[in-house]
Amino acid sequence: MNPNADTSGSGARPLADGNRLPVLGLGVWQVPDGRACVDAVRWALGAGYRHIDTAQAYGNEASVGRALRDSGVPRGEVFVTTKFQPRGNDPVGQLENSLRRLGVEEVDLYLVHWPEGGATRAWAGMERALELGLTRSIGVSNYSAAELEAVIAAGTVPPAVNQVLFNPRNNRRALLDACARFDVAVEAYSPLGTGRYVDDPTVAGIARRTGRTPAQVLLRWGLQQGLVVVAKSTHRERIHENAGIFDFALSDQDMAELDALDRTGGTDRALESTWW
């Protein structure tokens, strides 16, 4: 088990900057702006989630903000992440727009969504957003080990988080190890393979042995790897199901079987191919 894993049920990962990141989050990628997004966030907060992950590119920040207000959960109890759309040139101005859409004074984490234009292009603006108090932490997403190292070398504030595609089929062990060396927390997006891997025979077999669902097995694997897991769902029952990952543990055998599903060769790259 990774020594950085928080599997006790307390549910928060200390970041290098002193803030704490809840290890289970609801992601709203591909959730349309409007009722579907509002309901998903409200259901998650009602189920005990305290970490919501959105992005400027998702187009649904306003719905996330509405759900935060409607939920009745105090703002200080919810960790909100959004991401800089790197096809723009002004991380500060774009975050100010995000804050208006979200209806909050600051976000808890602001990430460079992907390294378009070079790993370090946006970082000075990200540091400025932090300095201005628009966000409590800054980080990156879809950054390889080399790109992360470039940001650390060029900046004055290191990224607190690297959010990447991570699941048993994409077990980027060398990238996870590099982030550990740099004291950068790793967040896993698509921890269920956008739902594809819940039908994997190995996952299904472990689910039967443990009396858990395949989704819970995949998310628990992530926790025991030391990851923060961000799972997307718009179904109330699945949102509740995904929260049930703190009261059991996978055995060493279970973990080894899931590790063996990797198809990346344990790479230190964030993606096998880029979209930008």
C-alpha positions as protocol buffer text, in pm:
chain_id: "A"
residue {
  index: 1
  type: MET
  ca { x: 0 y: 0 z: 0 }
}
residue {
  index: 2
  type: ASN
  ca { x: 127 y: 347 z: -87 }
}
residue {
  index: 3
  type: PRO
  ca { x: 239 y: 533 z: 228 }
}
residue {
  index: 4
  type: ASN
  ca { x: 59 y: 845 z: 105 }
}
residue {
  index: 5
  type: ALA
  ca { x: -273 y: 663 z: 88 }
}
residue {
  index: 6
  type: ASP
  ca { x: -551 y: 789 z: 312 }
}
residue {
  index: 7
  type: THR
  ca { x: -773 y: 485 z: 352 }
}
residue {
  index: 8
  type: SER
  ca { x: -890 y: 534 z: 708 }
}
residue {
  index: 9
  type: GLY
  ca { x: -1218 y: 703 z: 627 }
}
residue {
  index: 10
  type: SER
  ca { x: -1095 y: 1049 z: 727 }
}
residue {
  index: 11
  type: GLY
  ca { x: -1086 y: 1112 z: 355 }
}
residue {
  index: 12
  type: ALA
  ca { x: -833 y: 1394 z: 309 }
}
residue {
  index: 13
  type: ARG
  ca { x: -485 y: 1411 z: 160 }
}
residue {
  index: 14
  type: PRO
  ca { x: -245 y: 1676 z: 297 }
}
residue {
  index: 15
  type: LEU
  ca { x: -93 y: 1884 z: 19 }
}
residue {
  index: 16
  type: ALA
  ca { x: 260 y: 2023 z: 19 }
}
residue {
  index: 17
  type: ASP
  ca { x: 121 y: 2377 z: 57 }
}
residue {
  index: 18
  type: GLY
  ca { x: -58 y: 2288 z: 381 }
}
residue {
  index: 19
  type: ASN
  ca { x: -409 y: 2254 z: 240 }
}
residue {
  index: 20
  type: ARG
  ca { x: -606 y: 1928 z: 253 }
}
residue {
  index: 21
  type: LEU
  ca { x: -767 y: 1763 z: -49 }
}
residue {
  index: 22
  type: PRO
  ca { x: -1059 y: 1520 z: 1 }
}
residue {
  index: 23
  type: VAL
  ca { x: -957 y: 1189 z: -155 }
}
residue {
  index: 24
  type: LEU
  ca { x: -1296 y: 1124 z: -316 }
}
residue {
  index: 25
  type: GLY
  ca { x: -1436 y: 1379 z: -558 }
}
residue {
  index: 26
  type: LEU
  ca { x: -1727 y: 1410 z: -797 }
}
residue {
  index: 27
  type: GLY
  ca { x: -1618 y: 1504 z: -1148 }
}
residue {
  index: 28
  type: VAL
  ca { x: -1858 y: 1675 z: -1388 }
}
residue {
  index: 29
  type: TRP
  ca { x: -1675 y: 1629 z: -1719 }
}
residue {
  index: 30
  type: GLN
  ca { x: -1930 y: 1573 z: -1998 }
}
residue {
  index: 31
  type: VAL
  ca { x: -2220 y: 1661 z: -1767 }
}
residue {
  index: 32
  type: PRO
  ca { x: -2437 y: 1916 z: -1948 }
}
residue {
  index: 33
  type: ASP
  ca { x: -2490 y: 2255 z: -1788 }
}
residue {
  index: 34
  type: GLY
  ca { x: -2831 y: 2262 z: -1626 }
}
residue {
  index: 35
  type: ARG
  ca { x: -3046 y: 2025 z: -1424 }
}
residue {
  index: 36
  type: ALA
  ca { x: -2830 y: 1713 z: -1472 }
}
residue {
  index: 37
  type: CYS
  ca { x: -2522 y: 1887 z: -1333 }
}
residue {
  index: 38
  type: VAL
  ca { x: -2708 y: 2059 z: -1050 }
}
residue {
  index: 39
  type: ASP
  ca { x: -2867 y: 1732 z: -940 }
}
residue {
  index: 40
  type: ALA
  ca { x: -2540 y: 1535 z: -957 }
}
residue {
  index: 41
  type: VAL
  ca { x: -2356 y: 1787 z: -739 }
}
residue {
  index: 42
  type: ARG
  ca { x: -2642 y: 1815 z: -490 }
}
residue {
  index: 43
  type: TRP
  ca { x: -2671 y: 1436 z: -463 }
}
residue {
  index: 44
  type: ALA
  ca { x: -2298 y: 1406 z: -410 }
}
residue {
  index: 45
  type: LEU
  ca { x: -2293 y: 1667 z: -137 }
}
residue {
  index: 46
  type: GLY
  ca { x: -2592 y: 1497 z: 24 }
}
residue {
  index: 47
  type: ALA
  ca { x: -2402 y: 1166 z: 16 }
}
residue {
  index: 48
  type: GLY
  ca { x: -2107 y: 1320 z: 201 }
}
residue {
  index: 49
  type: TYR
  ca { x: -1876 y: 1418 z: -85 }
}
residue {
  index: 50
  type: ARG
  ca { x: -1682 y: 1733 z: -7 }
}
residue {
  index: 51
  type: HIS
  ca { x: -1483 y: 1766 z: -330 }
}
residue {
  index: 52
  type: ILE
  ca { x: -1630 y: 1884 z: -661 }
}
residue {
  index: 53
  type: ASP
  ca { x: -1417 y: 1898 z: -978 }
}
residue {
  index: 54
  type: THR
  ca { x: -1514 y: 2115 z: -1276 }
}
residue {
  index: 55
  type: ALA
  ca { x: -1332 y: 2314 z: -1545 }
}
residue {
  index: 56
  type: GLN
  ca { x: -1375 y: 2614 z: -1769 }
}
residue {
  index: 57
  type: ALA
  ca { x: -1375 y: 2380 z: -2068 }
}
residue {
  index: 58
  type: TYR
  ca { x: -1668 y: 2181 z: -1928 }
}
residue {
  index: 59
  type: GLY
  ca { x: -1909 y: 2474 z: -1958 }
}
residue {
  index: 60
  type: ASN
  ca { x: -2095 y: 2384 z: -1638 }
}
residue {
  index: 61
  type: GLU
  ca { x: -1938 y: 2600 z: -1366 }
}
residue {
  index: 62
  type: ALA
  ca { x: -2263 y: 2796 z: -1320 }
}
residue {
  index: 63
  type: SER
  ca { x: -2454 y: 2476 z: -1247 }
}
residue {
  index: 64
  type: VAL
  ca { x: -2189 y: 2365 z: -997 }
}
residue {
  index: 65
  type: GLY
  ca { x: -2225 y: 2702 z: -824 }
}
residue {
  index: 66
  type: ARG
  ca { x: -2602 y: 2676 z: -813 }
}
residue {
  index: 67
  type: ALA
  ca { x: -2582 y: 2328 z: -661 }
}
residue {
  index: 68
  type: LEU
  ca { x: -2335 y: 2450 z: -398 }
}
residue {
  index: 69
  type: ARG
  ca { x: -2577 y: 2722 z: -295 }
}
residue {
  index: 70
  type: ASP
  ca { x: -2884 y: 2496 z: -305 }
}
residue {
  index: 71
  type: SER
  ca { x: -2718 y: 2220 z: -105 }
}
residue {
  index: 72
  type: GLY
  ca { x: -2707 y: 2410 z: 223 }
}
residue {
  index: 73
  type: VAL
  ca { x: -2355 y: 2278 z: 287 }
}
residue {
  index: 74
  type: PRO
  ca { x: -2133 y: 2565 z: 408 }
}
residue {
  index: 75
  type: ARG
  ca { x: -1892 y: 2682 z: 140 }
}
residue {
  index: 76
  type: GLY
  ca { x: -1595 y: 2629 z: 371 }
}
residue {
  index: 77
  type: GLU
  ca { x: -1672 y: 2257 z: 389 }
}
residue {
  index: 78
  type: VAL
  ca { x: -1655 y: 2194 z: 13 }
}
residue {
  index: 79
  type: PHE
  ca { x: -1329 y: 2170 z: -183 }
}
residue {
  index: 80
  type: VAL
  ca { x: -1392 y: 2318 z: -529 }
}
residue {
  index: 81
  type: THR
  ca { x: -1155 y: 2264 z: -821 }
}
residue {
  index: 82
  type: THR
  ca { x: -1168 y: 2432 z: -1159 }
}
residue {
  index: 83
  type: LYS
  ca { x: -918 y: 2433 z: -1444 }
}
residue {
  index: 84
  type: PHE
  ca { x: -762 y: 2697 z: -1667 }
}
residue {
  index: 85
  type: GLN
  ca { x: -854 y: 2650 z: -2033 }
}
residue {
  index: 86
  type: PRO
  ca { x: -503 y: 2680 z: -2180 }
}
residue {
  index: 87
  type: ARG
  ca { x: -616 y: 2797 z: -2521 }
}
residue {
  index: 88
  type: GLY
  ca { x: -662 y: 3131 z: -2345 }
}
residue {
  index: 89
  type: ASN
  ca { x: -379 y: 3356 z: -2236 }
}
residue {
  index: 90
  type: ASP
  ca { x: -486 y: 3494 z: -1899 }
}
residue {
  index: 91
  type: PRO
  ca { x: -516 y: 3250 z: -1607 }
}
residue {
  index: 92
  type: VAL
  ca { x: -610 y: 3535 z: -1372 }
}
residue {
  index: 93
  type: GLY
  ca { x: -884 y: 3685 z: -1588 }
}
residue {
  index: 94
  type: GLN
  ca { x: -1025 y: 3346 z: -1675 }
}
residue {
  index: 95
  type: LEU
  ca { x: -1036 y: 3247 z: -1309 }
}
residue {
  index: 96
  type: GLU
  ca { x: -1215 y: 3571 z: -1223 }
}
residue {
  index: 97
  type: ASN
  ca { x: -1480 y: 3471 z: -1478 }
}
residue {
  index: 98
  type: SER
  ca { x: -1497 y: 3123 z: -1325 }
}
residue {
  index: 99
  type: LEU
  ca { x: -1551 y: 3270 z: -980 }
}
residue {
  index: 100
  type: ARG
  ca { x: -1844 y: 3476 z: -1111 }
}
residue {
  index: 101
  type: ARG
  ca { x: -1999 y: 3169 z: -1271 }
}
residue {
  index: 102
  type: LEU
  ca { x: -1945 y: 2961 z: -957 }
}
residue {
  index: 103
  type: GLY
  ca { x: -2065 y: 3240 z: -728 }
}
residue {
  index: 104
  type: VAL
  ca { x: -1767 y: 3203 z: -492 }
}
residue {
  index: 105
  type: GLU
  ca { x: -1487 y: 3434 z: -383 }
}
residue {
  index: 106
  type: GLU
  ca { x: -1213 y: 3177 z: -438 }
}
residue {
  index: 107
  type: VAL
  ca { x: -1164 y: 2819 z: -548 }
}
residue {
  index: 108
  type: ASP
  ca { x: -968 y: 2567 z: -348 }
}
residue {
  index: 109
  type: LEU
  ca { x: -764 y: 2438 z: -641 }
}
residue {
  index: 110
  type: TYR
  ca { x: -690 y: 2581 z: -986 }
}
residue {
  index: 111
  type: LEU
  ca { x: -524 y: 2353 z: -1240 }
}
residue {
  index: 112
  type: VAL
  ca { x: -368 y: 2408 z: -1582 }
}
residue {
  index: 113
  type: HIS
  ca { x: -594 y: 2172 z: -1774 }
}
residue {
  index: 114
  type: TRP
  ca { x: -325 y: 2053 z: -2017 }
}
residue {
  index: 115
  type: PRO
  ca { x: 22 y: 2177 z: -2123 }
}
residue {
  index: 116
  type: GLU
  ca { x: -75 y: 2342 z: -2450 }
}
residue {
  index: 117
  type: GLY
  ca { x: 191 y: 2584 z: -2569 }
}
residue {
  index: 118
  type: GLY
  ca { x: 451 y: 2431 z: -2340 }
}
residue {
  index: 119
  type: ALA
  ca { x: 457 y: 2308 z: -1983 }
}
residue {
  index: 120
  type: THR
  ca { x: 553 y: 2643 z: -1829 }
}
residue {
  index: 121
  type: ARG
  ca { x: 357 y: 2887 z: -2047 }
}
residue {
  index: 122
  type: ALA
  ca { x: 69 y: 2943 z: -1804 }
}
residue {
  index: 123
  type: TRP
  ca { x: 252 y: 2898 z: -1475 }
}
residue {
  index: 124
  type: ALA
  ca { x: 339 y: 3263 z: -1401 }
}
residue {
  index: 125
  type: GLY
  ca { x: -30 y: 3347 z: -1437 }
}
residue {
  index: 126
  type: MET
  ca { x: -126 y: 3060 z: -1210 }
}
residue {
  index: 127
  type: GLU
  ca { x: 114 y: 3187 z: -944 }
}
residue {
  index: 128
  type: ARG
  ca { x: -38 y: 3534 z: -983 }
}
residue {
  index: 129
  type: ALA
  ca { x: -388 y: 3391 z: -926 }
}
residue {
  index: 130
  type: LEU
  ca { x: -260 y: 3233 z: -605 }
}
residue {
  index: 131
  type: GLU
  ca { x: -94 y: 3557 z: -495 }
}
residue {
  index: 132
  type: LEU
  ca { x: -418 y: 3749 z: -551 }
}
residue {
  index: 133
  type: GLY
  ca { x: -612 y: 3507 z: -332 }
}
residue {
  index: 134
  type: LEU
  ca { x: -833 y: 3378 z: -612 }
}
residue {
  index: 135
  type: THR
  ca { x: -736 y: 3019 z: -529 }
}
residue {
  index: 136
  type: ARG
  ca { x: -592 y: 2842 z: -228 }
}
residue {
  index: 137
  type: SER
  ca { x: -380 y: 2593 z: -425 }
}
residue {
  index: 138
  type: ILE
  ca { x: -251 y: 2563 z: -781 }
}
residue {
  index: 139
  type: GLY
  ca { x: -155 y: 2262 z: -985 }
}
residue {
  index: 140
  type: VAL
  ca { x: -152 y: 2098 z: -1326 }
}
residue {
  index: 141
  type: SER
  ca { x: -333 y: 1828 z: -1521 }
}
residue {
  index: 142
  type: ASN
  ca { x: -216 y: 1591 z: -1794 }
}
residue {
  index: 143
  type: TYR
  ca { x: 151 y: 1666 z: -1718 }
}
residue {
  index: 144
  type: SER
  ca { x: 423 y: 1406 z: -1762 }
}
residue {
  index: 145
  type: ALA
  ca { x: 710 y: 1372 z: -1518 }
}
residue {
  index: 146
  type: ALA
  ca { x: 935 y: 1581 z: -1744 }
}
residue {
  index: 147
  type: GLU
  ca { x: 672 y: 1854 z: -1784 }
}
residue {
  index: 148
  type: LEU
  ca { x: 612 y: 1862 z: -1410 }
}
residue {
  index: 149
  type: GLU
  ca { x: 985 y: 1894 z: -1347 }
}
residue {
  index: 150
  type: ALA
  ca { x: 1002 y: 2184 z: -1594 }
}
residue {
  index: 151
  type: VAL
  ca { x: 730 y: 2374 z: -1407 }
}
residue {
  index: 152
  type: ILE
  ca { x: 902 y: 2318 z: -1074 }
}
residue {
  index: 153
  type: ALA
  ca { x: 1233 y: 2442 z: -1216 }
}
residue {
  index: 154
  type: ALA
  ca { x: 1079 y: 2751 z: -1375 }
}
residue {
  index: 155
  type: GLY
  ca { x: 841 y: 2865 z: -1102 }
}
residue {
  index: 156
  type: THR
  ca { x: 858 y: 2987 z: -747 }
}
residue {
  index: 157
  type: VAL
  ca { x: 554 y: 2788 z: -626 }
}
residue {
  index: 158
  type: PRO
  ca { x: 551 y: 2417 z: -714 }
}
residue {
  index: 159
  type: PRO
  ca { x: 229 y: 2250 z: -827 }
}
residue {
  index: 160
  type: ALA
  ca { x: 41 y: 2094 z: -537 }
}
residue {
  index: 161
  type: VAL
  ca { x: -147 y: 1847 z: -761 }
}
residue {
  index: 162
  type: ASN
  ca { x: -115 y: 1668 z: -1095 }
}
residue {
  index: 163
  type: GLN
  ca { x: -449 y: 1535 z: -1223 }
}
residue {
  index: 164
  type: VAL
  ca { x: -403 y: 1258 z: -1478 }
}
residue {
  index: 165
  type: LEU
  ca { x: -575 y: 960 z: -1637 }
}
residue {
  index: 166
  type: PHE
  ca { x: -511 y: 679 z: -1388 }
}
residue {
  index: 167
  type: ASN
  ca { x: -676 y: 341 z: -1333 }
}
residue {
  index: 168
  type: PRO
  ca { x: -559 y: -24 z: -1337 }
}
residue {
  index: 169
  type: ARG
  ca { x: -539 y: -24 z: -1719 }
}
residue {
  index: 170
  type: ASN
  ca { x: -346 y: 306 z: -1704 }
}
residue {
  index: 171
  type: ASN
  ca { x: -123 y: 242 z: -1402 }
}
residue {
  index: 172
  type: ARG
  ca { x: 137 y: 513 z: -1460 }
}
residue {
  index: 173
  type: ARG
  ca { x: 371 y: 391 z: -1190 }
}
residue {
  index: 174
  type: ALA
  ca { x: 675 y: 594 z: -1298 }
}
residue {
  index: 175
  type: LEU
  ca { x: 466 y: 912 z: -1308 }
}
residue {
  index: 176
  type: LEU
  ca { x: 324 y: 836 z: -963 }
}
residue {
  index: 177
  type: ASP
  ca { x: 675 y: 779 z: -830 }
}
residue {
  index: 178
  type: ALA
  ca { x: 799 y: 1106 z: -984 }
}
residue {
  index: 179
  type: CYS
  ca { x: 512 y: 1300 z: -829 }
}
residue {
  index: 180
  type: ALA
  ca { x: 595 y: 1145 z: -492 }
}
residue {
  index: 181
  type: ARG
  ca { x: 956 y: 1263 z: -525 }
}
residue {
  index: 182
  type: PHE
  ca { x: 834 y: 1616 z: -600 }
}
residue {
  index: 183
  type: ASP
  ca { x: 571 y: 1600 z: -319 }
}
residue {
  index: 184
  type: VAL
  ca { x: 292 y: 1650 z: -571 }
}
residue {
  index: 185
  type: ALA
  ca { x: -39 y: 1476 z: -502 }
}
residue {
  index: 186
  type: VAL
  ca { x: -179 y: 1269 z: -790 }
}
residue {
  index: 187
  type: GLU
  ca { x: -548 y: 1290 z: -873 }
}
residue {
  index: 188
  type: ALA
  ca { x: -695 y: 1018 z: -1092 }
}
residue {
  index: 189
  type: TYR
  ca { x: -954 y: 1116 z: -1348 }
}
residue {
  index: 190
  type: SER
  ca { x: -1148 y: 839 z: -1524 }
}
residue {
  index: 191
  type: PRO
  ca { x: -1070 y: 596 z: -1237 }
}
residue {
  index: 192
  type: LEU
  ca { x: -1342 y: 370 z: -1377 }
}
residue {
  index: 193
  type: GLY
  ca { x: -1220 y: 406 z: -1736 }
}
residue {
  index: 194
  type: THR
  ca { x: -1530 y: 619 z: -1807 }
}
residue {
  index: 195
  type: GLY
  ca { x: -1730 y: 314 z: -1700 }
}
residue {
  index: 196
  type: ARG
  ca { x: -1561 y: 68 z: -1937 }
}
residue {
  index: 197
  type: TYR
  ca { x: -1363 y: -122 z: -1678 }
}
residue {
  index: 198
  type: VAL
  ca { x: -1646 y: -212 z: -1442 }
}
residue {
  index: 199
  type: ASP
  ca { x: -1713 y: -508 z: -1675 }
}
residue {
  index: 200
  type: ASP
  ca { x: -1353 y: -632 z: -1672 }
}
residue {
  index: 201
  type: PRO
  ca { x: -1347 y: -1001 z: -1563 }
}
residue {
  index: 202
  type: THR
  ca { x: -1063 y: -947 z: -1315 }
}
residue {
  index: 203
  type: VAL
  ca { x: -1243 y: -654 z: -1155 }
}
residue {
  index: 204
  type: ALA
  ca { x: -1568 y: -850 z: -1147 }
}
residue {
  index: 205
  type: GLY
  ca { x: -1397 y: -1146 z: -978 }
}
residue {
  index: 206
  type: ILE
  ca { x: -1249 y: -927 z: -705 }
}
residue {
  index: 207
  type: ALA
  ca { x: -1587 y: -761 z: -658 }
}
residue {
  index: 208
  type: ARG
  ca { x: -1746 y: -1103 z: -599 }
}
residue {
  index: 209
  type: ARG
  ca { x: -1472 y: -1202 z: -351 }
}
residue {
  index: 210
  type: THR
  ca { x: -1500 y: -880 z: -154 }
}
residue {
  index: 211
  type: GLY
  ca { x: -1877 y: -844 z: -171 }
}
residue {
  index: 212
  type: ARG
  ca { x: -1839 y: -502 z: -331 }
}
residue {
  index: 213
  type: THR
  ca { x: -1931 y: -352 z: -665 }
}
residue {
  index: 214
  type: PRO
  ca { x: -1677 y: -332 z: -948 }
}
residue {
  index: 215
  type: ALA
  ca { x: -1681 y: 48 z: -925 }
}
residue {
  index: 216
  type: GLN
  ca { x: -1601 y: 35 z: -555 }
}
residue {
  index: 217
  type: VAL
  ca { x: -1314 y: -205 z: -625 }
}
residue {
  index: 218
  type: LEU
  ca { x: -1164 y: 28 z: -886 }
}
residue {
  index: 219
  type: LEU
  ca { x: -1195 y: 333 z: -664 }
}
residue {
  index: 220
  type: ARG
  ca { x: -1054 y: 149 z: -365 }
}
residue {
  index: 221
  type: TRP
  ca { x: -755 y: 40 z: -577 }
}
residue {
  index: 222
  type: GLY
  ca { x: -690 y: 407 z: -644 }
}
residue {
  index: 223
  type: LEU
  ca { x: -703 y: 499 z: -275 }
}
residue {
  index: 224
  type: GLN
  ca { x: -459 y: 221 z: -188 }
}
residue {
  index: 225
  type: GLN
  ca { x: -225 y: 349 z: -459 }
}
residue {
  index: 226
  type: GLY
  ca { x: -218 y: 684 z: -278 }
}
residue {
  index: 227
  type: LEU
  ca { x: -436 y: 858 z: -536 }
}
residue {
  index: 228
  type: VAL
  ca { x: -715 y: 1108 z: -500 }
}
residue {
  index: 229
  type: VAL
  ca { x: -1001 y: 968 z: -712 }
}
residue {
  index: 230
  type: VAL
  ca { x: -1244 y: 1184 z: -908 }
}
residue {
  index: 231
  type: ALA
  ca { x: -1539 y: 981 z: -1036 }
}
residue {
  index: 232
  type: LYS
  ca { x: -1812 y: 1112 z: -1265 }
}
residue {
  index: 233
  type: SER
  ca { x: -2173 y: 1002 z: -1242 }
}
residue {
  index: 234
  type: THR
  ca { x: -2515 y: 1156 z: -1295 }
}
residue {
  index: 235
  type: HIS
  ca { x: -2702 y: 865 z: -1132 }
}
residue {
  index: 236
  type: ARG
  ca { x: -2797 y: 915 z: -769 }
}
residue {
  index: 237
  type: GLU
  ca { x: -2758 y: 552 z: -669 }
}
residue {
  index: 238
  type: ARG
  ca { x: -2412 y: 526 z: -828 }
}
residue {
  index: 239
  type: ILE
  ca { x: -2298 y: 847 z: -663 }
}
residue {
  index: 240
  type: HIS
  ca { x: -2393 y: 697 z: -327 }
}
residue {
  index: 241
  type: GLU
  ca { x: -2235 y: 364 z: -421 }
}
residue {
  index: 242
  type: ASN
  ca { x: -1907 y: 531 z: -513 }
}
residue {
  index: 243
  type: ALA
  ca { x: -1888 y: 685 z: -167 }
}
residue {
  index: 244
  type: GLY
  ca { x: -1877 y: 340 z: -4 }
}
residue {
  index: 245
  type: ILE
  ca { x: -1504 y: 285 z: -34 }
}
residue {
  index: 246
  type: PHE
  ca { x: -1373 y: 365 z: 314 }
}
residue {
  index: 247
  type: ASP
  ca { x: -1490 y: 62 z: 511 }
}
residue {
  index: 248
  type: PHE
  ca { x: -1303 y: -220 z: 335 }
}
residue {
  index: 249
  type: ALA
  ca { x: -956 y: -294 z: 199 }
}
residue {
  index: 250
  type: LEU
  ca { x: -825 y: -487 z: -98 }
}
residue {
  index: 251
  type: SER
  ca { x: -575 y: -762 z: -21 }
}
residue {
  index: 252
  type: ASP
  ca { x: -224 y: -774 z: -161 }
}
residue {
  index: 253
  type: GLN
  ca { x: -345 y: -1040 z: -403 }
}
residue {
  index: 254
  type: ASP
  ca { x: -634 y: -819 z: -516 }
}
residue {
  index: 255
  type: MET
  ca { x: -399 y: -527 z: -570 }
}
residue {
  index: 256
  type: ALA
  ca { x: -150 y: -740 z: -766 }
}
residue {
  index: 257
  type: GLU
  ca { x: -424 y: -873 z: -995 }
}
residue {
  index: 258
  type: LEU
  ca { x: -543 y: -521 z: -1066 }
}
residue {
  index: 259
  type: ASP
  ca { x: -188 y: -392 z: -1115 }
}
residue {
  index: 260
  type: ALA
  ca { x: -136 y: -663 z: -1378 }
}
residue {
  index: 261
  type: LEU
  ca { x: -407 y: -505 z: -1595 }
}
residue {
  index: 262
  type: ASP
  ca { x: -175 y: -214 z: -1683 }
}
residue {
  index: 263
  type: ARG
  ca { x: -130 y: -147 z: -2054 }
}
residue {
  index: 264
  type: THR
  ca { x: 107 y: 151 z: -2028 }
}
residue {
  index: 265
  type: GLY
  ca { x: 421 y: -27 z: -1915 }
}
residue {
  index: 266
  type: GLY
  ca { x: 423 y: 184 z: -1600 }
}
residue {
  index: 267
  type: THR
  ca { x: 497 y: 499 z: -1800 }
}
residue {
  index: 268
  type: ASP
  ca { x: 591 y: 841 z: -1664 }
}
residue {
  index: 269
  type: ARG
  ca { x: 384 y: 1003 z: -1941 }
}
residue {
  index: 270
  type: ALA
  ca { x: 42 y: 1149 z: -1865 }
}
residue {
  index: 271
  type: LEU
  ca { x: -115 y: 1040 z: -2194 }
}
residue {
  index: 272
  type: GLU
  ca { x: -19 y: 807 z: -2477 }
}
residue {
  index: 273
  type: SER
  ca { x: -138 y: 1065 z: -2730 }
}
residue {
  index: 274
  type: THR
  ca { x: -242 y: 1428 z: -2686 }
}
residue {
  index: 275
  type: TRP
  ca { x: -545 y: 1611 z: -2822 }
}
residue {
  index: 276
  type: TRP
  ca { x: -380 y: 1954 z: -2848 }
}
